[in-house]
């Protein structure tokens, strides 16, 4: 029997959803609504339609309409409103502007604090207005939503598993120690970062390497780093024996 393709599996899940694996906040809210009477705002709008309208208007940058639906949701349940705004920060903004989730969370905290100080009275509207404007004007990306959903589907429907990457086997692990990988391997491979940005002429990185030269009596600590290392890795006398807990005890930063 031919194994179904990934696209076929996705189509199958659309037609026969797994009711036991509800992951979307939207879906959870709809399921809750089915268990009770229709929830309406003071102006007679369906609550879940209001939340949907709020998110759609924010996605399209329609500031006035988004503010209208935010007020409508606030009058029904402020906690539901701010929960939805936080969902929007990751679903619709995400990595396109990582500062927005932090900003909205701060505004939410401020809103709750001011409400508490006013003994339940609704806080000034400019706090909510700042959140709505920031979300409407922010650059948008669905990547934070696509990534976990896709990998979840791969794991669940394709039984996707990956091998332990070789670079993970370093001085911090038992297998890495047995392979003879010490401090020089960790600096040249385990310590490697992509998209490296040099800040303030790398003054603290330089100080760190000078400290290593003094600590380990090295001629040039830079020789240990990936941009200059020759690829010859070996344990040294300074690389302590691995501890009983499976981790190295040499004082290097955790992996």
N, C-alpha and C positions, 0 to 999 in steps of 0.2 A: 504493500500500500504506500502510495506516494505521500511524503510528509507535506502538509499544507504550508504554503508560503506565509511570510509574516503579514503581507497585505490581506490575504485570505482570512487569517486569524483575526485581524482587526475588524474586517467586515462582519465576521461571525459574532464578535463581541457587541457590535452595534445592534444586531438584530436580536440577540439573546443576552441581555446584560446580566452580569453576575450580581444578584441582589444581596448576596452575603458579603460582597466586597465594596461597600459604598465608601468612596474616598472623597468625593467632592463635597465641599461645604454647602454648595447650592443644593445638591441632591439630598443631603441630610436634612436641610431645612424643608424641602418639599415633602420628604417622608414624614417629618414631624407634623406638617400641616394636614396631611391626610388623616391623621389620627384625631383631629379636632375640627371644629367648624372653621369656615373661611375667616381668615384674619384680615380685618379692614382698618385703615387709618381713620382719623377723625373726619376726613373729607371723603371717605367712602372708597378709597383706592385699595386694591388688593396689595397686601404688604409685600409679597414676593415679587409682584409686578413692579412695585416701587423700587425695590432693591435692584431688580434687573434694569429698570430705566436709569437709575443712578449710575450703574456701571457702564451702560452703553453710552450715556452722554459724556461721561468722563473719558471713555475711550476715544470719542470723537472730538473732544476738546470743546464741547458746548457748555460754557461756563454758567450761563444763566439758568438753563434747564437743569444742569447738574445740581446747582444750588437749590433750586425748587424742590427736587426730589430728596435732597439731603435734609431740608427742613421738614418735609413730609415724613421722612423716616425718623427724624429726631423727635417729632411730636408723638410718635408711636412708641419707640424704644431706642434711646440714645446708645445703649450698649450694642444693639444689633447694627445700628448705623456705623459705629466706629469699627466693629468687627468686619463689616463689609468693606470699609475704606482700607483696612489693613490687608484684606485679601487682594484688593485692587492694586495695592502697592507692589505686590510680588507677581501677581498674574499678568498685569498689564504694563507695569513700569520695569520692575526687576533690574537687571544689570545695565539697562540703558541709562539709569540714573540711580545708583545705589544709595544716594543720600536721601531720597524721598521716603523710603520705609522708616528710616530713623526719624525724619522730620515729623511724619504723621503720627508715629508712636509717641513722640514728645508732646505733640499737640493734644493727643488723646489723654496723656497723663495730666497735662495742664488743665484740660477740660474737666476731668474728674476731680482734680484737686480744688479747682475754683467752685465746682458744684458742691463739694463737701464743705468748703468754707462758707458758702452762701446757704447752707442748710437745705440743699435740694433744689434751689432755684436754678433755672437754666442759665449757664454761663453766657457771657457776651458772644454774639454771633461771629465776631471776627476770628475767633479761634477755629471754628468750623469752616469759615470762609477761606482762611489760609490753607487748610487741608484740601478743600475742593479746588481752589485755584492752582495749588502746587501740582495736584494730580492731573488736572486738565492740561496744564502747560508743559508737563514733564515729557521728555522723550519716552517712547513706548517700546517695549519688547516683551514677547511671550516666551522667551527662552527659559525663564525660571519655571514655567509651567510645562513646557515641552520636554525638558531634560528628564525630570523625575518620572513623568508619565511614560515616556518612551522606554527608559531603562526598566521601569516596573513591568511593562508589557513584555519586554525581551526576557526578563527573569521568569515571569509567570507563564507565558505562553510558548516561549522558545527554549525554556530551561537553560538560559544563557549563563554560563559560568566561565570565568577567566582564570588563567594560571597566575600564581603569585609572581609579580614582576621581579626580575633578577636584582634590580637596584634596591629592592626592599630588604634583601639579605645582606645586612651590613653588621657592623660591630655591635649593634643593639640586639641582635637576634642570635640564637644558638647556631642555626645553620650558617649564618654569616661568619661567626667565629670559627666554625669548623672548616670553612673555606679559606681561612687565613686572612680575612679582611679586617684590617685595623683602622687606625685613625686616618691614614692617607687615603684609603678607599672611601671613607665617610666624607672627607673633605672634597674629594674629587668627583664623587658620584652621588652619595646620599644627601649632600649639602647643596647640590646643584639646583638652581632656580631658573625658570624661563621668564621672559619679560622683566628682566632685572633692570631696575631703575637706580642709577647712582644718585644719592642724595648728599648734598653738602660735601662734595668731593670724596665721599666714602671715608670720612674721617674716623668713624667708629670701627669700620671694617679694617682700616689700616692699623688702628690701635690694637684691635683683636689679634691681627697677624703678628704684630710686634710682640705682643704678650706671649704668643705661642713660641716665637723664636727664643724668648727668654726661658719659658717654662720647660721646653723640650730640647733646648740647646740646638736649635736648628740654624743652618746657615741662611736659609731663605724660606720662610713659611709659604710664600707664593708658589713655590714648586709643588706644594701639596694640592693646590686647587685645580679644578677641572680645566681651566683655560690654559694651563701650562703643564699639567701632569703627563707623564709618559705612558701611563696605563699599567705600571708595575705596582701591584698592591701586596702588602705583606704585613704581618703583625710585628710590632716592635716591642721593646722592653717596657715602654711607657704604656702600652695597651694592657690594662688590667685583665685578669681572668674573669670570665663571665660568672655572675653570681648565681645563687641557688634559685632565684626567682626568674631566671631566664634572661635578665637584662645585664648589660655591661655595667661595671661599677667604676668606670674611668672618669666620670665627671663631665663627659661631653653632653651637650644639650640632647633632650629626648628627640627621637625621630619624628 
